Amino acid sequence: MANMFIYRSALLLTVLAAMASPVLAEEWAFDVFLDKSKIGKHTFTLDQNRQLTSRAKFNIKVFFIEAYSYVHTAKEQWNDDCLFSIDANTTENKIVTNVKGAQKEVGFEVSDGKKTQMLSSCAMTFAYWNPKILTQTKLLNPQNAEYLDTQFEKLATETITVKGKPVETMHYKLEGNLNGKNKLNIELWYNLKNEWVALKSITPEGYTINYKLI
């Protein structure tokens, strides 16, 4: 009887300890390439309180001279799959843009410091880490506060290399438009668990940007 009591007490303590343990943060870290040249990194960290921190830093040099620089940091607070607040700062070739937004009673209010918009009450950014993005017809660009019309197309299943290993994935195409003008052309890959594993984007100049998971 004493041994059974000790066993049950130990089991209860184990369960309580597991319940009290914090949920580990999730992270998606990518090396970023322009064509075949590595230009920087982009990381996304989602903590146990569903705050997403995005950090990107890119530099392009031509003959050792900096031709392009980009630094972006954003903190996004999420309530389930809806954006609750955003505070983003972007410096692109010394041009600084600050985007701030918060959920209001009538919708999500966002501003770039020049223009204020009222969006859907359940707005989303380009949260590639959340597979529910694939059902969205409107997405907020955290870099410049553009609220784009978006269209996703499922292309095919493909086996790609992720962290040096072959991974079976689903390949999607994403187009983003503003007032009928094309703004974004992006391709995304998710593994069979619906986890984001790769991205490719074509710049307006025709260059290819690849995100490779590290």
PAKE-132611 format. One record per residue: residue in one letter; z, x, y of N, C-alpha, C, CB in turn. Coordinates in steps of 0.2 Angstrom, whole numbers, padded with zeros to 4 digits, always signed. Glycine has a CB too. Layout:
% PAKE-132611
AZXYZXYZXYZXY;...
//
This chain:
% PAKE-132611
M+0000+0004-0006+0000+0000+0000+0000+0004+0006+0006-0005+0000;A+0004+0010+0006+0004+0014+0012-0002+0018+0013+0010+0019+0011;N-0005+0020+0007-0012+0023+0008-0017+0018+0011-0014+0026+0001;M-0017+0012+0009-0022+0007+0011-0021+0006+0019-0021+0000+0008;F-0014+0006+0021-0013+0005+0028-0016+0011+0032-0005+0004+0029;I-0015+0017+0030-0017+0023+0033-0025+0023+0033-0015+0029+0029;Y-0028+0020+0028-0035+0020+0028-0038+0015+0033-0038+0018+0021;R-0035+0009+0033-0037+0004+0038-0036+0006+0045-0034-0002+0036;S-0030+0010+0046-0029+0012+0053-0034+0017+0055-0022+0015+0053;A-0036+0022+0050-0040+0027+0052-0047+0024+0053-0041+0032+0046;L-0049+0019+0049-0056+0016+0050-0056+0012+0057-0057+0011+0045;L-0050+0009+0059-0050+0005+0065-0051+0010+0071-0044+0002+0066;L-0047+0016+0071-0048+0021+0076-0055+0024+0076-0043+0027+0074;T-0058+0025+0071-0065+0027+0071-0070+0022+0074-0068+0029+0064;V-0069+0016+0073-0073+0011+0076-0072+0010+0083-0072+0004+0073;L-0065+0011+0085-0064+0010+0093-0066+0016+0096-0056+0010+0093;A-0066+0022+0093-0069+0028+0096-0076+0028+0097-0067+0034+0092;A-0080+0025+0092-0087+0024+0093-0089+0019+0099-0090+0022+0086;M-0085+0014+0099-0086+0009+0104-0085+0012+0111-0082+0003+0103;A-0080+0017+0112-0078+0020+0118-0082+0025+0120-0071+0022+0118;S-0086+0028+0116-0091+0034+0117-0096+0031+0122-0094+0037+0111;P-0098+0035+0127-0103+0033+0132-0110+0034+0128-0103+0038+0138;V-0114+0029+0131-0121+0029+0128-0125+0036+0131-0125+0023+0130;L-0128+0039+0127-0131+0045+0129-0137+0044+0134-0133+0050+0123;A-0138+0048+0139-0144+0047+0143-0150+0048+0139-0144+0051+0149;E-0156+0045+0141-0162+0046+0138-0166+0050+0143-0166+0040+0137;E-0170+0055+0141-0174+0059+0145-0181+0060+0143-0171+0066+0146;W-0186+0060+0147-0193+0061+0146-0195+0067+0150-0198+0055+0147;A-0197+0073+0148-0198+0079+0152-0205+0081+0150-0193+0084+0150;F-0209+0082+0155-0216+0084+0154-0218+0090+0158-0221+0078+0156;D-0222+0094+0155-0226+0099+0158-0232+0096+0161-0228+0106+0154;V-0234+0097+0167-0240+0094+0170-0246+0099+0171-0238+0091+0177;F-0252+0097+0169-0257+0102+0169-0263+0099+0174-0260+0103+0162;L-0266+0103+0178-0272+0101+0181-0278+0104+0178-0272+0103+0189;D-0282+0100+0174-0287+0103+0170-0283+0107+0164-0292+0107+0173;K-0284+0114+0164-0280+0118+0159-0275+0122+0162-0285+0122+0156;S-0274+0121+0169-0268+0125+0172-0262+0121+0173-0271+0128+0179;K-0256+0124+0171-0250+0121+0172-0248+0121+0180-0244+0124+0168;I-0246+0116+0182-0245+0115+0190-0238+0113+0191-0250+0111+0193;G-0234+0111+0186-0227+0109+0187-0224+0105+0181-0227+0106+0193;K-0219+0102+0183-0215+0098+0178-0213+0091+0182-0209+0101+0176;H-0212+0086+0177-0210+0079+0179-0205+0077+0174-0216+0074+0180;T-0199+0075+0176-0194+0073+0172-0191+0066+0174-0188+0078+0171;F-0190+0062+0169-0187+0055+0170-0180+0055+0166-0192+0050+0168;T-0175+0053+0169-0168+0053+0165-0165+0046+0167-0164+0058+0168;L-0164+0042+0161-0161+0036+0162-0154+0036+0159-0165+0030+0158;D-0149+0035+0164-0142+0036+0161-0139+0029+0158-0138+0038+0167;Q-0133+0029+0156-0130+0024+0153-0129+0018+0157-0123+0026+0150;N-0130+0019+0164-0129+0013+0169-0136+0010+0171-0125+0015+0175;R-0141+0013+0167-0148+0011+0169-0150+0013+0176-0149+0003+0168;Q-0148+0019+0178-0151+0022+0184-0156+0027+0181-0145+0025+0188;L-0162+0027+0184-0167+0031+0182-0168+0036+0188-0174+0027+0181;T-0168+0043+0186-0169+0048+0191-0176+0051+0189-0164+0053+0191;S-0181+0051+0194-0187+0054+0193-0188+0060+0197-0193+0049+0194;R-0190+0066+0194-0191+0072+0198-0197+0076+0196-0185+0077+0197;A-0201+0077+0201-0208+0080+0200-0209+0086+0205-0214+0075+0200;K-0212+0091+0203-0214+0097+0208-0220+0100+0205-0208+0102+0208;F-0225+0099+0210-0232+0102+0208-0234+0107+0213-0237+0097+0207;N-0237+0113+0211-0240+0117+0216-0247+0120+0213-0235+0124+0217;I-0252+0120+0217-0258+0122+0216-0260+0128+0220-0264+0117+0216;K-0262+0134+0217-0264+0139+0221-0271+0141+0220-0259+0145+0220;V-0274+0144+0225-0281+0146+0225-0281+0153+0227-0286+0141+0228;F-0282+0158+0223-0282+0165+0225-0275+0167+0228-0288+0167+0230;F-0270+0164+0225-0263+0166+0227-0261+0162+0233-0262+0173+0228;I-0265+0158+0236-0263+0154+0242-0262+0147+0240-0269+0155+0247;E-0257+0144+0242-0255+0137+0241-0260+0132+0244-0248+0136+0243;A-0263+0129+0239-0268+0124+0241-0265+0117+0241-0274+0125+0237;Y-0260+0116+0237-0258+0109+0237-0250+0109+0234-0262+0105+0232;S-0246+0106+0237-0239+0105+0235-0237+0098+0235-0234+0110+0240;Y-0232+0097+0230-0230+0090+0229-0223+0090+0227-0235+0086+0225;V-0218+0087+0230-0211+0086+0228-0209+0079+0228-0206+0091+0232;H-0207+0076+0223-0205+0069+0223-0198+0068+0219-0210+0065+0219;T-0194+0065+0222-0187+0063+0219-0186+0055+0220-0181+0067+0222;A-0184+0052+0215-0183+0045+0216-0177+0043+0211-0189+0040+0214;K-0173+0038+0214-0167+0035+0210-0169+0028+0210-0160+0037+0213;E-0169+0025+0204-0171+0018+0203-0165+0015+0199-0178+0017+0200;Q-0162+0010+0202-0157+0006+0198-0160+0000+0195-0151+0004+0202;W-0159-0001+0188-0163-0006+0185-0157-0011+0182-0167-0003+0179;N-0159-0017+0182-0155-0023+0179-0159-0026+0174-0153-0028+0185;D-0158-0024+0168-0162-0025+0162-0169-0022+0164-0163-0033+0161;D-0174-0026+0164-0181-0024+0165-0183-0025+0172-0186-0027+0160;C-0179-0027+0177-0180-0028+0184-0177-0023+0188-0178-0035+0186;L-0181-0021+0193-0179-0016+0198-0174-0019+0202-0185-0013+0202;F-0168-0016+0203-0163-0018+0207-0163-0014+0214-0156-0018+0204;S-0164-0008+0214-0164-0004+0220-0168+0002+0219-0157-0002+0223;I-0171+0005+0224-0175+0011+0224-0174+0015+0230-0182+0010+0223;D-0173+0022+0229-0173+0027+0235-0177+0033+0233-0165+0029+0237;A-0183+0033+0236-0188+0039+0234-0190+0043+0240-0194+0035+0231;N-0190+0049+0239-0193+0054+0244-0198+0058+0241-0187+0058+0246;T-0204+0058+0245-0210+0062+0243-0212+0066+0248-0215+0057+0240;T-0213+0073+0247-0216+0077+0252-0223+0080+0249-0212+0083+0253;E-0228+0078+0252-0235+0080+0249-0239+0084+0255-0239+0074+0247;N-0240+0090+0253-0243+0094+0259-0239+0094+0265-0250+0093+0259;K-0232+0094+0265-0228+0093+0271-0228+0087+0274-0230+0098+0276;I-0231+0082+0271-0231+0075+0274-0225+0071+0270-0237+0071+0273;V-0220+0069+0274-0214+0066+0270-0215+0058+0270-0208+0068+0274;T-0213+0055+0265-0213+0048+0264-0207+0046+0261-0219+0045+0260;N-0203+0041+0264-0197+0038+0261-0198+0031+0259-0191+0039+0266;V-0196+0029+0253-0197+0022+0251-0190+0020+0249-0202+0022+0245;K-0188+0014+0252-0181+0011+0250-0182+0004+0249-0176+0013+0256;G-0178+0002+0244-0179-0006+0242-0173-0008+0239-0185-0007+0238;A-0172-0015+0239-0166-0018+0236-0167-0025+0234-0160-0017+0240;Q-0164-0027+0229-0165-0034+0227-0161-0039+0232-0162-0035+0220;K-0165-0044+0234-0162-0049+0239-0162-0056+0235-0166-0049+0245;E-0159-0061+0238-0159-0068+0235-0166-0070+0234-0155-0072+0239;V-0171-0069+0238-0178-0072+0238-0183-0067+0235-0180-0073+0245;G-0181-0061+0233-0185-0056+0230-0183-0049+0231-0192-0057+0233;F-0188-0044+0229-0186-0037+0230-0189-0035+0237-0189-0033+0224;E-0185-0033+0241-0187-0030+0248-0188-0023+0248-0182-0032+0254;V-0194-0020+0250-0195-0013+0250-0199-0011+0256-0200-0011+0244;S-0197-0005+0259-0200-0002+0265-0202+0005+0264-0196-0004+0271;D-0207+0007+0267-0209+0014+0268-0207+0017+0275-0216+0015+0266;G-0203+0013+0279-0201+0015+0285-0206+0013+0291-0201+0023+0286;K-0212+0010+0289-0217+0007+0293-0218+0000+0292-0223+0011+0293;K-0218-0002+0286-0220-0008+0283-0215-0011+0278-0227-0009+0281;T-0212-0017+0279-0208-0020+0274-0211-0026+0270-0201-0023+0278;Q-0210-0026+0264-0213-0031+0260-0208-0034+0255-0219-0027+0255;M-0209-0041+0254-0205-0044+0249-0209-0045+0243-0203-0051+0252;L-0207-0042+0237-0210-0043+0231-0207-0048+0226-0210-0036+0228;S-0210-0048+0220-0207-0052+0215-0199-0051+0214-0211-0052+0209;S-0196-0056+0212-0189-0055+0211-0187-0051+0205-0185-0062+0210;C-0192-0050+0201-0192-0045+0195-0198-0040+0195-0192-0049+0188;A-0197-0036+0201-0203-0031+0202-0201-0025+0197-0203-0028+0209;M-0207-0021+0196-0206-0015+0192-0210-0010+0195-0209-0016+0184;T-0208-0003+0195-0212+0002+0197-0216+0004+0191-0207+0008+0199;F-0220+0010+0191-0224+0013+0186-0219+0016+0181-0229+0018+0188;A-0215+0012+0178-0210+0014+0173-0213+0015+0166-0204+0009+0173;Y-0217+0020+0165-0220+0021+0159-0215+0022+0153-0224+0028+0159;W-0209+0024+0154-0204+0025+0149-0202+0018+0146-0198+0028+0152;N-0204+0013+0150-0202+0006+0147-0208+0002+0145-0198+0002+0153;P-0209+0001+0138-0215-0002+0136-0217-0008+0139-0215-0002+0128;K-0212-0012+0142-0213-0018+0145-0218-0018+0151-0207-0022+0147;I-0219-0012+0153-0224-0011+0158-0231-0013+0156-0224-0003+0161;L-0232-0013+0150-0239-0014+0147-0241-0022+0148-0239-0012+0140;T-0236-0026+0150-0237-0033+0151-0238-0035+0159-0232-0037+0148;Q-0237-0030+0163-0237-0031+0170-0243-0032+0174-0232-0026+0174;T-0244-0036+0178-0250-0037+0182-0249-0035+0189-0252-0044+0182;K-0243-0033+0191-0241-0030+0198-0236-0024+0197-0239-0035+0203;L-0237-0019+0200-0233-0013+0199-0232-0010+0206-0235-0008+0194;L-0226-0008+0208-0224-0004+0214-0225+0003+0213-0217-0006+0216;N-0228+0007+0217-0229+0014+0218-0223+0017+0221-0236+0016+0221;P-0219+0020+0218-0213+0023+0222-0214+0028+0227-0208+0025+0217;Q-0220+0031+0226-0222+0036+0231-0224+0034+0238-0228+0040+0228;N-0227+0028+0238-0229+0025+0245-0228+0018+0246-0237+0027+0246;A-0225+0015+0241-0223+0008+0242-0229+0003+0241-0219+0006+0248;E-0235+0005+0239-0240+0001+0238-0239-0004+0232-0247+0005+0237;Y-0240-0010+0232-0239-0015+0227-0246-0016+0224-0235-0021+0229;L-0247-0013+0218-0254-0013+0216-0255-0019+0211-0256-0007+0213;D-0261-0022+0211-0263-0026+0205-0265-0021+0199-0270-0030+0207;T-0262-0023+0194-0263-0018+0188-0266-0022+0182-0257-0015+0186;Q-0270-0018+0178-0273-0021+0172-0273-0016+0166-0281-0023+0173;F-0270-0018+0161-0269-0013+0155-0274-0016+0150-0262-0014+0152;E-0277-0011+0147-0282-0012+0141-0280-0008+0135-0289-0010+0143;K-0279-0011+0129-0277-0007+0123-0284-0004+0120-0274-0012+0118;L-0284+0002+0120-0290+0005+0117-0291+0006+0110-0291+0012+0121;A-0286+0010+0107-0287+0012+0100-0281+0016+0097-0293+0016+0098;T-0280+0016+0091-0275+0020+0088-0278+0027+0088-0272+0018+0081;E-0274+0032+0089-0276+0039+0089-0270+0044+0087-0278+0041+0096;T-0272+0049+0084-0267+0054+0082-0268+0060+0087-0269+0057+0075;I-0263+0061+0091-0263+0066+0096-0257+0071+0094-0262+0064+0103;T-0257+0077+0097-0252+0082+0096-0247+0081+0101-0255+0089+0097;V-0240+0080+0099-0235+0080+0103-0229+0085+0101-0232+0072+0103;K-0228+0089+0105-0223+0095+0104-0225+0099+0098-0216+0092+0103;G-0232+0100+0097-0234+0104+0092-0235+0100+0085-0230+0109+0091;K-0234+0094+0085-0235+0090+0079-0240+0084+0080-0228+0088+0076;P-0243+0082+0074-0248+0076+0075-0244+0070+0075-0253+0076+0069;V-0245+0066+0080-0242+0059+0080-0247+0054+0081-0237+0059+0086;E-0246+0048+0077-0250+0042+0077-0248+0038+0083-0250+0038+0071;T-0253+0037+0088-0251+0033+0094-0256+0027+0095-0251+0038+0100;M-0254+0023+0100-0258+0018+0103-0260+0020+0110-0255+0011+0103;H-0267+0020+0111-0269+0023+0117-0271+0017+0122-0276+0027+0116;Y-0269+0017+0128-0270+0012+0133-0273+0015+0139-0263+0008+0135;K-0277+0010+0143-0280+0012+0149-0277+0007+0155-0288+0011+0149;L-0275+0010+0160-0272+0007+0166-0276+0008+0172-0265+0009+0167;E-0278+0002+0175-0281+0003+0182-0277-0001+0187-0288-0001+0182;G-0276+0003+0193-0272+0000+0198-0276-0001+0205-0266+0004+0200;N-0276-0007+0208-0280-0009+0213-0276-0012+0219-0286-0013+0211;L-0278-0010+0225-0275-0013+0231-0281-0016+0235-0271-0008+0235;N-0280-0023+0237-0285-0026+0241-0292-0025+0238-0285-0024+0248;G-0293-0025+0231-0299-0024+0228-0302-0017+0228-0304-0028+0232;K-0298-0012+0230-0300-0005+0230-0296-0001+0225-0299-0002+0237;N-0300+0002+0221-0297+0006+0215-0292+0012+0218-0302+0009+0210;K-0286+0012+0215-0282+0017+0217-0279+0022+0212-0276+0014+0220;L-0279+0019+0206-0277+0023+0200-0281+0022+0194-0269+0021+0199;N-0282+0027+0190-0285+0027+0184-0281+0031+0179-0293+0029+0184;I-0277+0028+0174-0272+0032+0170-0273+0030+0163-0265+0030+0173;E-0272+0034+0159-0272+0033+0152-0265+0035+0149-0277+0037+0148;L-0262+0031+0144-0256+0031+0142-0256+0031+0134-0251+0026+0144;W-0251+0035+0131-0251+0035+0124-0243+0034+0122-0253+0042+0121;Y-0242+0029+0117-0236+0027+0115-0236+0028+0107-0234+0020+0117;N-0230+0031+0104-0230+0031+0097-0229+0024+0094-0225+0036+0095;L-0228+0024+0087-0228+0018+0084-0221+0015+0085-0229+0019+0076;K-0216+0018+0088-0210+0015+0090-0210+0013+0097-0204+0020+0089;N-0216+0013+0100-0217+0011+0107-0213+0016+0112-0214+0004+0108;E-0213+0022+0110-0210+0027+0115-0216+0031+0118-0206+0032+0111;W-0215+0032+0125-0220+0035+0129-0221+0042+0127-0219+0034+0136;V-0227+0045+0125-0227+0052+0123-0233+0056+0127-0229+0052+0116;A-0237+0053+0131-0242+0057+0134-0245+0052+0140-0248+0059+0129;L-0248+0056+0145-0252+0053+0150-0257+0057+0153-0247+0051+0156;K-0263+0054+0155-0268+0057+0158-0271+0053+0164-0274+0058+0153;S-0272+0057+0169-0275+0053+0175-0281+0057+0178-0269+0053+0180;I-0285+0053+0181-0291+0056+0184-0290+0056+0192-0298+0053+0182;T-0290+0061+0195-0289+0061+0202-0296+0059+0206-0287+0068+0205;P-0295+0056+0212-0301+0054+0216-0306+0060+0216-0299+0052+0223;E-0304+0066+0216-0309+0072+0216-0312+0073+0209-0305+0078+0219;G-0310+0070+0204-0313+0071+0198-0309+0076+0193-0320+0073+0198;Y-0303+0078+0195-0299+0083+0191-0295+0078+0186-0294+0087+0196;T-0293+0082+0181-0289+0078+0176-0282+0081+0176-0292+0080+0169;I-0277+0076+0176-0270+0078+0176-0268+0076+0169-0266+0075+0182;N-0264+0080+0165-0261+0079+0159-0254+0080+0159-0265+0083+0153;Y-0250+0075+0156-0243+0076+0155-0242+0077+0148-0239+0069+0157;K-0239+0083+0146-0237+0085+0139-0230+0085+0138-0240+0091+0138;L-0227+0081+0134-0220+0081+0132-0217+0087+0130-0219+0075+0127;I-0212+0089+0132-0208+0096+0130-0202+0094+0128-0208+0101+0136;
//
